[in-house]
Amino acid sequence: HWQRPLPGDKYFANVGVIGRPENNGKTQVGYTILEVSETPEFTHIPIEYDYRQLAAEMRAEKLPEEFVETVLTGWWTTCLEILPAKERIRGKF
């Protein structure tokens, strides 16, 4: 997750992908709160969840093992081409 100021008192925030870990080797997911004020403040909130249970459910639904591996390891195994180069470099794959 990250944020950048844009021209005209605007901001851009990349808060991640819903339902996927952050591609940092951690299994938690999260959300971001934006507090609107003269200087906007972004707070990222990590969420712990039963990722092993989710992986078991994914396997029971016969989802691709690459998706299950991402949930279990916190490293993206698919869709790496959509990541900015800086984020791709810090990943495992």
N, CA, C and O atoms as a printed pandas DataFrame, in Angstrom:
     atom_number atom_name residue_name chain_id  residue_number  x_coord  y_coord  z_coord
0              1         N          HIS        A               1    0.846   -1.168    0.000
1              2        CA          HIS        A               1    0.000    0.000    0.000
2              3         C          HIS        A               1    0.894    1.236    0.000
3              4         O          HIS        A               1    1.969    1.250    0.600
4              5         N          TRP        A               2    0.431    2.246   -0.674
5              6        CA          TRP        A               2    1.167    3.506   -0.725
6              7         C          TRP        A               2    0.231    4.617   -1.186
7              8         O          TRP        A               2   -0.856    4.358   -1.702
8              9         N          GLN        A               3    0.665    5.837   -0.994
9             10        CA          GLN        A               3   -0.106    6.983   -1.454
10            11         C          GLN        A               3    0.845    8.046   -1.992
11            12         O          GLN        A               3    2.002    8.139   -1.582
12            13         N          ARG        A               4    0.321    8.853   -2.931
13            14        CA          ARG        A               4    1.121    9.918   -3.531
14            15         C          ARG        A               4    0.255   11.162   -3.707
15            16         O          ARG        A               4   -0.921   11.066   -4.059
16            17         N          PRO        A               5    0.847   12.326   -3.458
17            18        CA          PRO        A               5    0.109   13.550   -3.769
18            19         C          PRO        A               5    0.098   13.770   -5.283
19            20         O          PRO        A               5    1.056   13.428   -5.977
20            21         N          LEU        A               6   -0.982   14.337   -5.777
21            22        CA          LEU        A               6   -1.123   14.685   -7.187
22            23         C          LEU        A               6   -1.349   16.189   -7.292
23            24         O          LEU        A               6   -1.698   16.832   -6.302
24            25         N          PRO        A               7   -1.156   16.749   -8.467
25            26        CA          PRO        A               7   -1.431   18.180   -8.629
26            27         C          PRO        A               7   -2.888   18.505   -8.274
27            28         O          PRO        A               7   -3.776   17.663   -8.404
28            29         N          GLY        A               8   -3.105   19.719   -7.833
29            30        CA          GLY        A               8   -4.468   20.162   -7.546
30            31         C          GLY        A               8   -5.024   19.653   -6.236
31            32         O          GLY        A               8   -6.228   19.418   -6.135
32            33         N          ASP        A               9   -4.180   19.475   -5.222
33            34        CA          ASP        A               9   -4.629   19.009   -3.904
34            35         C          ASP        A               9   -5.369   17.683   -3.968
35            36         O          ASP        A               9   -6.353   17.481   -3.257
36            37         N          LYS        A              10   -4.897   16.782   -4.819
37            38        CA          LYS        A              10   -5.480   15.445   -4.932
38            39         C          LYS        A              10   -4.439   14.421   -4.506
39            40         O          LYS        A              10   -3.239   14.697   -4.488
40            41         N          TYR        A              11   -4.925   13.234   -4.163
41            42        CA          TYR        A              11   -4.046   12.155   -3.735
42            43         C          TYR        A              11   -4.456   10.870   -4.429
43            44         O          TYR        A              11   -5.621   10.673   -4.774
44            45         N          PHE        A              12   -3.477    9.999   -4.626
45            46        CA          PHE        A              12   -3.754    8.660   -5.141
46            47         C          PHE        A              12   -3.288    7.676   -4.084
47            48         O          PHE        A              12   -2.184    7.800   -3.556
48            49         N          ALA        A              13   -4.128    6.699   -3.775
49            50        CA          ALA        A              13   -3.757    5.672   -2.798
50            51         C          ALA        A              13   -3.942    4.296   -3.415
51            52         O          ALA        A              13   -5.008    3.981   -3.944
52            53         N          ASN        A              14   -2.907    3.486   -3.345
53            54        CA          ASN        A              14   -2.997    2.085   -3.740
54            55         C          ASN        A              14   -3.137    1.311   -2.439
55            56         O          ASN        A              14   -2.186    1.209   -1.665
56            57         N          VAL        A              15   -4.317    0.770   -2.200
57            58        CA          VAL        A              15   -4.578    0.103   -0.924
58            59         C          VAL        A              15   -4.477   -1.410   -1.021
59            60         O          VAL        A              15   -4.792   -2.114   -0.062
60            61         N          GLY        A              16   -4.040   -1.921   -2.170
61            62        CA          GLY        A              16   -3.849   -3.354   -2.313
62            63         C          GLY        A              16   -4.992   -4.015   -3.054
63            64         O          GLY        A              16   -5.813   -3.356   -3.691
64            65         N          VAL        A              17   -5.023   -5.325   -2.956
65            66        CA          VAL        A              17   -6.015   -6.128   -3.666
66            67         C          VAL        A              17   -6.891   -6.837   -2.647
67            68         O          VAL        A              17   -6.386   -7.509   -1.747
68            69         N          ILE        A              18   -8.178   -6.690   -2.784
69            70        CA          ILE        A              18   -9.102   -7.327   -1.846
70            71         C          ILE        A              18   -8.930   -8.840   -1.904
71            72         O          ILE        A              18   -8.979   -9.438   -2.979
72            73         N          GLY        A              19   -8.728   -9.445   -0.752
73            74        CA          GLY        A              19   -8.648  -10.897   -0.675
74            75         C          GLY        A              19   -7.285  -11.486   -0.956
75            76         O          GLY        A              19   -7.135  -12.708   -0.950
76            77         N          ARG        A              20   -6.287  -10.658   -1.201
77            78        CA          ARG        A              20   -4.935  -11.165   -1.437
78            79         C          ARG        A              20   -3.980  -10.540   -0.437
79            80         O          ARG        A              20   -4.135   -9.382   -0.052
80            81         N          PRO        A              21   -2.982  -11.326   -0.018
81            82        CA          PRO        A              21   -1.938  -10.725    0.811
82            83         C          PRO        A              21   -1.155   -9.690   -0.001
83            84         O          PRO        A              21   -1.368   -9.549   -1.205
84            85         N          GLU        A              22   -0.280   -8.994    0.643
85            86        CA          GLU        A              22    0.402   -7.840    0.064
86            87         C          GLU        A              22    1.629   -8.177   -0.794
87            88         O          GLU        A              22    2.286   -7.253   -1.271
88            89         N          ASN        A              23    1.961   -9.425   -1.007
89            90        CA          ASN        A              23    3.172   -9.841   -1.724
90            91         C          ASN        A              23    4.416   -9.460   -0.933
91            92         O          ASN        A              23    5.383   -8.935   -1.485
92            93         N          ASN        A              24    4.374   -9.733    0.367
93            94        CA          ASN        A              24    5.502   -9.410    1.236
94            95         C          ASN        A              24    5.855  -10.570    2.175
95            96         O          ASN        A              24    6.617  -10.388    3.125
96            97         N          GLY        A              25    5.308  -11.750    1.912
97            98        CA          GLY        A              25    5.608  -12.900    2.753
98            99         C          GLY        A              25    4.777  -12.981    4.022
99           100         O          GLY        A              25    4.998  -13.862    4.852
100          101         N          LYS        A              26    3.822  -12.071    4.181
101          102        CA          LYS        A              26    2.922  -12.101    5.337
102          103         C          LYS        A              26    1.544  -12.529    4.853
103          104         O          LYS        A              26    1.119  -12.148    3.762
104          105         N          THR        A              27    0.857  -13.308    5.651
105          106        CA          THR        A              27   -0.430  -13.869    5.228
106          107         C          THR        A              27   -1.615  -12.958    5.514
107          108         O          THR        A              27   -2.727  -13.236    5.065
108          109         N          GLN        A              28   -1.397  -11.884    6.247
109          110        CA          GLN        A              28   -2.521  -11.008    6.574
110          111         C          GLN        A              28   -2.964  -10.202    5.348
111          112         O          GLN        A              28   -2.196   -9.991    4.410
112          113         N          VAL        A              29   -4.207   -9.768    5.386
113          114        CA          VAL        A              29   -4.742   -8.837    4.395
114          115         C          VAL        A              29   -5.006   -7.532    5.147
115          116         O          VAL        A              29   -4.630   -7.415    6.314
116          117         N          GLY        A              30   -5.632   -6.566    4.518
117          118        CA          GLY        A              30   -5.861   -5.331    5.245
118          119         C          GLY        A              30   -6.777   -4.385    4.513
119          120         O          GLY        A              30   -7.286   -4.679    3.432
120          121         N          TYR        A              31   -6.971   -3.242    5.134
121          122        CA          TYR        A              31   -7.766   -2.183    4.530
122          123         C          TYR        A              31   -7.139   -0.849    4.913
123          124         O          TYR        A              31   -6.289   -0.780    5.801
124          125         N          THR        A              32   -7.563    0.196    4.241
125          126        CA          THR        A              32   -7.013    1.523    4.487
126          127         C          THR        A              32   -8.131    2.488    4.850
127          128         O          THR        A              32   -9.206    2.477    4.251
128          129         N          ILE        A              33   -7.854    3.316    5.838
129          130        CA          ILE        A              33   -8.778    4.375    6.225
130          131         C          ILE        A              33   -8.186    5.701    5.753
131          132         O          ILE        A              33   -7.011    5.988    5.978
132          133         N          LEU        A              34   -9.014    6.494    5.103
133          134        CA          LEU        A              34   -8.618    7.833    4.682
134          135         C          LEU        A              34   -9.327    8.839    5.571
135          136         O          LEU        A              34  -10.557    8.895    5.607
136          137         N          GLU        A              35   -8.545    9.630    6.286
137          138        CA          GLU        A              35   -9.123   10.705    7.083
138          139         C          GLU        A              35   -8.989   11.988    6.270
139          140         O          GLU        A              35   -7.885   12.463    6.006
140          141         N          VAL        A              36  -10.129   12.533    5.882
141          142        CA          VAL        A              36  -10.139   13.725    5.040
142          143         C          VAL        A              36   -9.954   14.957    5.918
143          144         O          VAL        A              36  -10.728   15.205    6.843
144          145         N          SER        A              37   -8.922   15.713    5.608
145          146        CA          SER        A              37   -8.631   16.954    6.323
146          147         C          SER        A              37   -7.789   17.814    5.386
147          148         O          SER        A              37   -7.625   17.484    4.212
148          149         N          GLU        A              38   -7.267   18.898    5.899
149          150        CA          GLU        A              38   -6.429   19.758    5.062
150          151         C          GLU        A              38   -5.270   18.964    4.462
151          152         O          GLU        A              38   -4.924   19.137    3.294
152          153         N          THR        A              39   -4.684   18.107    5.263
153          154        CA          THR        A              39   -3.669   17.171    4.785
154          155         C          THR        A              39   -4.205   15.768    5.035
155          156         O          THR        A              39   -4.158   15.288    6.168
156          157         N          PRO        A              40   -4.715   15.100    4.002
157          158        CA          PRO        A              40   -5.307   13.768    4.192
158          159         C          PRO        A              40   -4.328   12.800    4.862
159          160         O          PRO        A              40   -3.123   12.843    4.614
160          161         N          GLU        A              41   -4.866   11.939    5.703
161          162        CA          GLU        A              41   -4.050   10.946    6.398
162          163         C          GLU        A              41   -4.564    9.554    6.052
163          164         O          GLU        A              41   -5.754    9.263    6.172
164          165         N          PHE        A              42   -3.630    8.694    5.615
165          166        CA          PHE        A              42   -3.957    7.320    5.252
166          167         C          PHE        A              42   -3.433    6.393    6.341
167          168         O          PHE        A              42   -2.271    6.491    6.735
168          169         N          THR        A              43   -4.276    5.503    6.822
169          170        CA          THR        A              43   -3.861    4.524    7.828
170          171         C          THR        A              43   -4.187    3.135    7.303
171          172         O          THR        A              43   -5.345    2.827    7.020
172          173         N          HIS        A              44   -3.154    2.290    7.174
173          174        CA          HIS        A              44   -3.360    0.916    6.716
174          175         C          HIS        A              44   -3.538    0.022    7.939
175          176         O          HIS        A              44   -2.727    0.054    8.864
176          177         N          ILE        A              45   -4.601   -0.771    7.935
177          178        CA          ILE        A              45   -4.931   -1.649    9.060
178          179         C          ILE        A              45   -4.781   -3.103    8.612
179          180         O          ILE        A              45   -5.588   -3.577    7.812
180          181         N          PRO        A              46   -3.764   -3.826    9.108
181          182        CA          PRO        A              46   -3.639   -5.246    8.759
182          183         C          PRO        A              46   -4.678   -6.081    9.498
183          184         O          PRO        A              46   -5.070   -5.758   10.619
184          185         N          ILE        A              47   -5.118   -7.161    8.853
185          186        CA          ILE        A              47   -6.120   -8.056    9.437
186          187         C          ILE        A              47   -5.574   -9.480    9.436
187          188         O          ILE        A              47   -5.197  -10.011    8.392
188          189         N          GLU        A              48   -5.538  -10.081   10.601
189          190        CA          GLU        A              48   -5.203  -11.499   10.712
190          191         C          GLU        A              48   -6.484  -12.292   10.478
191          192         O          GLU        A              48   -7.555  -11.883   10.926
192          193         N          TYR        A              49   -6.386  -13.395    9.798
193          194        CA          TYR        A              49   -7.553  -14.248    9.559
194          195         C          TYR        A              49   -7.067  -15.681    9.439
195          196         O          TYR        A              49   -5.862  -15.922    9.373
196          197         N          ASP        A              50   -7.977  -16.624    9.411
197          198        CA          ASP        A              50   -7.619  -18.037    9.330
198          199         C          ASP        A              50   -7.298  -18.395    7.878
199          200         O          ASP        A              50   -8.122  -18.966    7.164
200          201         N          TYR        A              51   -6.089  -18.047    7.465
201          202        CA          TYR        A              51   -5.687  -18.277    6.076
202          203         C          TYR        A              51   -5.564  -19.770    5.766
203          204         O          TYR        A              51   -5.751  -20.174    4.618
204          205         N          ARG        A              52   -5.254  -20.588    6.760
205          206        CA          ARG        A              52   -5.180  -22.042    6.517
206          207         C          ARG        A              52   -6.565  -22.603    6.178
207          208         O          ARG        A              52   -6.702  -23.461    5.306
208          209         N          GLN        A              53   -7.580  -22.110    6.876
209          210        CA          GLN        A              53   -8.955  -22.526    6.585
210          211         C          GLN        A              53   -9.355  -22.083    5.181
211          212         O          GLN        A              53   -9.971  -22.844    4.435
212          213         N          LEU        A              54   -9.003  -20.855    4.827
213          214        CA          LEU        A              54   -9.311  -20.371    3.480
214          215         C          LEU        A              54   -8.621  -21.241    2.432
215          216         O          LEU        A              54   -9.233  -21.588    1.422
216          217         N          ALA        A              55   -7.360  -21.597    2.658
217          218        CA          ALA        A              55   -6.637  -22.454    1.712
218          219         C          ALA        A              55   -7.326  -23.812    1.580
219          220         O          ALA        A              55   -7.439  -24.344    0.476
220          221         N          ALA        A              56   -7.785  -24.371    2.691
221          222        CA          ALA        A              56   -8.493  -25.657    2.645
222          223         C          ALA        A              56   -9.786  -25.529    1.837
223          224         O          ALA        A              56  -10.116  -26.409    1.043
224          225         N          GLU        A              57  -10.506  -24.439    2.041
225          226        CA          GLU        A              57  -11.741  -24.215    1.279
226          227         C          GLU        A              57  -11.445  -24.020   -0.208
227          228         O          GLU        A              57  -12.197  -24.493   -1.060
228          229         N          MET        A              58  -10.370  -23.336   -0.513
229          230        CA          MET        A              58   -9.987  -23.136   -1.916
230          231         C          MET        A              58   -9.657  -24.471   -2.574
231          232         O          MET        A              58  -10.048  -24.727   -3.713
232          233         N          ARG        A              59   -8.931  -25.318   -1.845
233          234        CA          ARG        A              59   -8.606  -26.645   -2.386
234          235         C          ARG        A              59   -9.870  -27.476   -2.568
235          236         O          ARG        A              59  -10.007  -28.186   -3.564
236          237         N          ALA        A              60  -10.793  -27.394   -1.616
237          238        CA          ALA        A              60  -12.051  -28.142   -1.722
238          239         C          ALA        A              60  -12.847  -27.700   -2.948
239          240         O          ALA        A              60  -13.565  -28.500   -3.549
240          241         N          GLU        A              61  -12.719  -26.434   -3.314
241          242        CA          GLU        A              61  -13.402  -25.901   -4.503
242          243         C          GLU        A              61  -12.590  -26.142   -5.778
243          244         O          GLU        A              61  -12.990  -25.744   -6.872
244          245         N          LYS        A              62  -11.432  -26.807   -5.609
245          246        CA          LYS        A              62  -10.539  -27.135   -6.724
246          247         C          LYS        A              62  -10.029  -25.898   -7.469
247          248         O          LYS        A              62   -9.900  -25.902   -8.693
248          249         N          LEU        A              63   -9.742  -24.841   -6.703
249          250        CA          LEU        A              63   -9.126  -23.661   -7.296
250          251         C          LEU        A              63   -7.661  -23.965   -7.604
251          252         O          LEU        A              63   -7.083  -24.860   -6.987
252          253         N          PRO        A              64   -7.057  -23.251   -8.530
253          254        CA          PRO        A              64   -5.660  -23.519   -8.884
254          255         C          PRO        A              64   -4.733  -23.423   -7.671
255          256         O          PRO        A              64   -4.876  -22.538   -6.828
256          257         N          GLU        A              65   -3.794  -24.344   -7.607
257          258        CA          GLU        A              65   -2.861  -24.396   -6.481
258          259         C          GLU        A              65   -2.041  -23.107   -6.363
259          260         O          GLU        A              65   -1.621  -22.743   -5.265
260          261         N          GLU        A              66   -1.810  -22.420   -7.472
261          262        CA          GLU        A              66   -1.072  -21.152   -7.416
262          263         C          GLU        A              66   -1.796  -20.138   -6.534
263          264         O          GLU        A              66   -1.156  -19.371   -5.815
264          265         N          PHE        A              67   -3.131  -20.132   -6.588
265          266        CA          PHE        A              67   -3.909  -19.213   -5.759
266          267         C          PHE        A              67   -3.806  -19.603   -4.286
267          268         O          PHE        A              67   -3.684  -18.748   -3.409
268          269         N          VAL        A              68   -3.857  -20.899   -4.036
269          270        CA          VAL        A              68   -3.751  -21.405   -2.663
270          271         C          VAL        A              68   -2.381  -21.051   -2.091
271          272         O          VAL        A              68   -2.276  -20.632   -0.938
272          273         N          GLU        A              69   -1.336  -21.220   -2.893
273          274        CA          GLU        A              69    0.025  -20.924   -2.435
274          275         C          GLU        A              69    0.162  -19.455   -2.025
275          276         O          GLU        A              69    0.825  -19.144   -1.036
276          277         N          THR        A              70   -0.457  -18.565   -2.778
277          278        CA          THR        A              70   -0.406  -17.141   -2.426
278          279         C          THR        A              70   -1.009  -16.903   -1.047
279          280         O          THR        A              70   -0.442  -16.162   -0.243
280          281         N          VAL        A              71   -2.141  -17.518   -0.768
281          282        CA          VAL        A              71   -2.800  -17.360    0.531
282          283         C          VAL        A              71   -1.932  -17.937    1.650
283          284         O          VAL        A              71   -1.846  -17.352    2.729
284          285         N          LEU        A              72   -1.293  -19.075    1.401
285          286        CA          LEU        A              72   -0.494  -19.743    2.433
286          287         C          LEU        A              72    0.853  -19.077    2.693
287          288         O          LEU        A              72    1.366  -19.142    3.810
288          289         N          THR        A              73    1.431  -18.440    1.682
289          290        CA          THR        A              73    2.786  -17.902    1.823
290          291         C          THR        A              73    2.860  -16.383    1.912
291          292         O          THR        A              73    3.844  -15.840    2.414
292          293         N          GLY        A              74    1.827  -15.693    1.429
293          294        CA          GLY        A              74    1.895  -14.238    1.389
294          295         C          GLY        A              74    2.673  -13.701    0.203
295          296         O          GLY        A              74    2.899  -12.494    0.106
296          297         N          TRP        A              75    3.088  -14.581   -0.704
297          298        CA          TRP        A              75    3.800  -14.169   -1.924
298          299         C          TRP        A              75    2.907  -14.413   -3.128
299          300         O          TRP        A              75    2.330  -15.492   -3.266
300          301         N          TRP        A              76    2.789  -13.428   -3.994
301          302        CA          TRP        A              76    2.000  -13.591   -5.213
302          303         C          TRP        A              76    2.669  -14.603   -6.124
303          304         O          TRP        A              76    3.887  -14.579   -6.300
304          305         N          THR        A              77    1.885  -15.480   -6.695
305          306        CA          THR        A              77    2.388  -16.472   -7.649
306          307         C          THR        A              77    1.778  -16.258   -9.029
307          308         O          THR        A              77    2.197  -16.897   -9.994
308          309         N          THR        A              78    0.799  -15.371   -9.135
309          310        CA          THR        A              78    0.137  -15.070  -10.407
310          311         C          THR        A              78   -0.049  -13.561  -10.524
311          312         O          THR        A              78    0.055  -12.832   -9.537
312          313         N          CYS        A              79   -0.322  -13.110  -11.723
313          314        CA          CYS        A              79   -0.626  -11.695  -11.997
314          315         C          CYS        A              79    0.527  -10.762  -11.646
315          316         O          CYS        A              79    0.309   -9.578  -11.388
316          317         N          LEU        A              80    1.736  -11.276  -11.634
317          318        CA          LEU        A              80    2.883  -10.443  -11.282
318          319         C          LEU        A              80    3.084   -9.307  -12.275
319          320         O          LEU        A              80    3.647   -8.269  -11.929
320          321         N          GLU        A              81    2.627   -9.500  -13.504
321          322        CA          GLU        A              81    2.816   -8.470  -14.529
322          323         C          GLU        A              81    2.040   -7.187  -14.229
323          324         O          GLU        A              81    2.343   -6.143  -14.808
324          325         N          ILE        A              82    1.056   -7.240  -13.347
325          326        CA          ILE        A              82    0.295   -6.027  -13.044
326          327         C          ILE        A              82    0.953   -5.187  -11.951
327          328         O          ILE        A              82    0.555   -4.046  -11.718
328          329         N          LEU        A              83    1.956   -5.751  -11.285
329          330        CA          LEU        A              83    2.625   -5.016  -10.215
330          331         C          LEU        A              83    3.593   -3.991  -10.791
331          332         O          LEU        A              83    4.250   -4.264  -11.795
332          333         N          PRO        A              84    3.692   -2.820  -10.175
333          334        CA          PRO        A              84    4.754   -1.893  -10.561
334          335         C          PRO        A              84    6.110   -2.564  -10.335
335          336         O          PRO        A              84    6.246   -3.404   -9.445
336          337         N          ALA        A              85    7.104   -2.199  -11.129
337          338        CA          ALA        A              85    8.424   -2.844  -11.066
338          339         C          ALA        A              85    8.991   -2.855   -9.650
339          340         O          ALA        A              85    9.557   -3.861   -9.222
340          341         N          LYS        A              86    8.848   -1.756   -8.923
341          342        CA          LYS        A              86    9.378   -1.664   -7.555
342          343         C          LYS        A              86    8.761   -2.737   -6.654
343          344         O          LYS        A              86    9.458   -3.333   -5.833
344          345         N          GLU        A              87    7.470   -2.981   -6.804
345          346        CA          GLU        A              87    6.799   -3.996   -5.990
346          347         C          GLU        A              87    7.133   -5.401   -6.474
347          348         O          GLU        A              87    7.245   -6.322   -5.665
348          349         N          ARG        A              88    7.291   -5.573   -7.767
349          350        CA          ARG        A              88    7.632   -6.885   -8.330
350          351         C          ARG        A              88    9.014   -7.327   -7.837
351          352         O          ARG        A              88    9.214   -8.496   -7.504
352          353         N          ILE        A              89    9.956   -6.397   -7.792
353          354        CA          ILE        A              89   11.330   -6.707   -7.387
354          355         C          ILE        A              89   11.393   -7.212   -5.951
355          356         O          ILE        A              89   12.191   -8.099   -5.645
356          357         N          ARG        A              90   10.571   -6.667   -5.073
357          358        CA          ARG        A              90   10.645   -7.076   -3.662
358          359         C          ARG        A              90    9.974   -8.421   -3.400
359          360         O          ARG        A              90   10.101   -8.969   -2.305
360          361         N          GLY        A              91    9.262   -8.959   -4.391
361          362        CA          GLY        A              91    8.562  -10.227   -4.223
362          363         C          GLY        A              91    9.487  -11.426   -4.329
363          364         O          GLY        A              91   10.673  -11.287   -4.628
364          365         N          LYS        A              92    8.946  -12.577   -4.086
365          366        CA          LYS        A              92    9.711  -13.825   -4.112
366          367         C          LYS        A              92    9.860  -14.360   -5.532
367          368         O          LYS        A              92   10.869  -14.989   -5.850
368          369         N          PHE        A              93    8.870  -14.119   -6.388
369          370        CA          PHE        A              93    8.874  -14.693   -7.734
370          371         C          PHE        A              93    9.136  -13.642   -8.786
371          372         O          PHE        A              93    9.173  -13.956   -9.976
